[in-house]
Amino acid sequence: MDTLKQRIVEQGVVVSDQVLKLDALLNHQVDPGLTMEMGKQFAERFRDDGVTRVVTVESSGIAVAFATAYELGVPLVFARRKKTLLAEPDMLCERVPSFTKGIVTDILISREFISPEDRILFIDDIIANGDAARGLVKIIERSGAELIGAGIVVEKCFQPGANALREQGLRLESLVKIASLEDGKIIFAE
């Protein structure tokens, strides 16, 4: 997506050679038109795979996952990062570290919203080390549902998350791949 690459160059902030801040278009502010276009891109890539639900992790992946679910005509389920007072006691749960937040959190999905009959598409905003993604994969596996693939808006190729998931046999589709953030420059991979 050339438009997405252009927006990343214009609005992304390279914090370090490991961290790219995308608050202006993904993580704090959301451009509805661009987000719907990203959803269309993912829907096109996975349309023939019989997706029954789109799943993401709270909160930055929700907008793009919603756009994808809308385009596919299926429900969106997001894994919560906090247990609420109304949460059921036997929720599917996995403890995961957050690369950008520097903390460990639980991600939880109610068994009510994911079942062995489901064919799941996982959508997320950025993959770096892949900890949240691996946690969500474990939850989906425990639910008995089939994970048919993952759509990632920005893949940081210089960190191990995406390749680790591919090595497990997961189909992973990225809209943009970043090869490097060294010297404060965003270098895209082909």
C-alpha positions in Angstrom: 0.0 0.0 0.0 1.8 3.0 -1.3 -0.6 5.4 0.5 0.2 3.7 3.8 3.9 3.9 3.2 3.7 7.6 2.4 1.7 8.3 5.6 4.2 6.3 7.7 7.0 8.4 6.3 5.1 11.7 6.8 3.6 11.0 10.2 5.7 8.2 11.8 8.2 9.2 14.4 11.3 7.1 14.7 11.9 6.9 18.5 14.9 4.5 18.3 16.3 1.9 16.0 13.7 -0.5 17.5 10.6 1.7 18.0 8.4 3.5 15.4 5.7 5.7 16.9 2.5 5.7 14.7 0.1 7.6 16.9 -1.0 9.9 14.1 -2.5 7.1 12.0 -2.8 3.8 14.1 -2.2 4.0 17.8 -3.9 7.2 19.0 -5.6 8.9 16.1 -7.3 6.9 13.4 -7.9 8.0 9.8 -11.2 6.3 8.9 -10.6 6.3 5.1 -7.2 4.8 5.3 -8.3 2.3 8.0 -11.2 1.2 5.7 -8.8 0.8 2.8 -6.5 -1.4 5.0 -9.5 -3.5 6.0 -10.4 -4.0 2.3 -6.8 -5.1 1.6 -6.9 -7.7 4.3 -10.4 -8.8 3.2 -9.2 -9.3 -0.4 -6.3 -11.4 0.8 -8.4 -13.7 3.0 -11.8 -13.6 1.3 -11.7 -17.2 0.0 -10.6 -18.7 3.3 -14.0 -19.0 5.0 -13.3 -16.6 7.8 -16.1 -16.7 10.5 -14.5 -14.2 12.9 -11.8 -11.6 13.0 -9.9 -11.5 16.3 -7.5 -8.8 17.5 -5.9 -7.6 20.8 -7.1 -4.5 22.6 -6.7 -1.7 21.7 -4.6 -0.5 18.7 -5.6 -3.3 16.4 -9.4 -2.7 16.9 -9.9 -0.1 14.2 -8.2 -2.1 11.4 -9.8 -5.4 12.6 -13.2 -3.7 12.6 -12.7 -2.6 9.0 -11.6 -6.1 8.0 -14.5 -7.7 9.7 -16.9 -5.2 8.1 -15.6 -6.0 4.7 -15.8 -9.8 5.3 -19.3 -9.5 6.9 -18.2 -11.3 10.1 -18.1 -10.5 13.8 -15.0 -8.9 15.4 -13.8 -10.2 18.7 -11.1 -8.4 20.6 -9.0 -9.9 23.4 -9.3 -7.7 26.5 -6.2 -6.7 28.4 -8.1 -6.4 31.7 -10.6 -8.6 33.5 -13.8 -6.8 34.2 -16.2 -7.4 37.1 -18.6 -9.1 34.7 -16.0 -11.4 33.2 -16.8 -15.1 33.3 -14.5 -17.2 35.5 -13.3 -19.6 32.7 -12.2 -17.1 30.1 -9.4 -18.1 27.7 -6.4 -16.3 29.1 -2.7 -15.9 28.3 0.0 -13.8 30.0 2.0 -11.7 27.5 4.7 -9.1 27.7 4.2 -5.8 25.8 7.3 -4.6 23.9 6.2 -0.9 23.7 4.5 -0.7 27.1 7.3 -2.6 29.0 4.8 -4.5 31.1 3.3 -8.0 31.3 -0.5 -8.2 30.9 -3.1 -10.9 30.5 -5.2 -11.1 27.3 -8.6 -12.7 27.6 -11.3 -13.9 25.3 -14.7 -15.1 26.5 -15.4 -18.7 25.4 -18.8 -17.4 24.4 -17.3 -15.6 21.4 -14.9 -18.2 20.0 -15.7 -21.8 19.3 -14.2 -24.9 17.7 -16.4 -24.3 14.6 -14.7 -20.9 14.0 -12.2 -20.1 11.3 -10.3 -17.1 12.7 -8.4 -14.3 11.0 -6.1 -12.5 13.4 -5.5 -8.8 12.6 -3.1 -6.5 14.3 -1.5 -3.1 13.9 2.2 -3.8 14.4 4.3 -6.9 14.9 7.7 -6.6 16.5 8.7 -9.4 18.9 5.3 -11.1 18.4 4.5 -11.7 22.1 0.9 -10.6 21.9 0.4 -12.5 18.7 1.9 -15.7 20.2 -0.4 -15.3 23.2 -3.5 -14.9 21.0 -2.4 -17.9 18.9 -2.3 -20.0 22.1 -5.8 -18.8 23.1 -7.2 -19.7 19.6 -5.6 -23.1 19.8 -7.1 -23.8 23.2 -10.5 -22.7 22.0 -10.4 -25.4 19.3 -11.0 -22.9 16.5 -8.9 -22.9 13.3 -6.5 -20.0 12.8 -6.4 -19.5 9.1 -4.0 -16.5 9.1 -2.9 -13.2 10.3 -3.0 -9.7 8.8 -0.5 -7.2 10.1 -0.5 -3.5 9.1 3.2 -2.9 9.8 5.8 -5.7 10.1 9.1 -4.8 11.6 11.3 -7.3 9.7 14.3 -6.7 11.9 12.5 -8.1 14.9 11.7 -11.8 15.3 7.9 -11.8 15.7 6.6 -12.3 12.2 9.2 -14.9 11.2 8.6 -16.9 14.3 4.9 -17.1 13.4 5.7 -18.0 9.8 8.0 -20.8 11.1 5.1 -22.2 13.0 3.2 -22.5 9.7 1.0 -19.5 10.1 0.1 -17.5 7.0 1.0 -14.0 7.7 0.2 -11.1 5.4 1.7 -7.6 6.0 0.6 -4.4 4.3 3.9 -2.8 4.9 7.3 -4.3 5.9 10.0 -2.2 7.5 13.6 -3.4 7.1 15.2 -0.8 9.4 14.8 2.2 11.6 18.6 2.8 11.9 19.9 6.4 11.9 16.3 7.7 12.4 15.3 6.6 8.8 12.4 4.4 7.9 13.6 1.8 5.3 10.9 -0.3 3.8 11.5 -3.9 2.8 10.3 -5.2 -0.6 
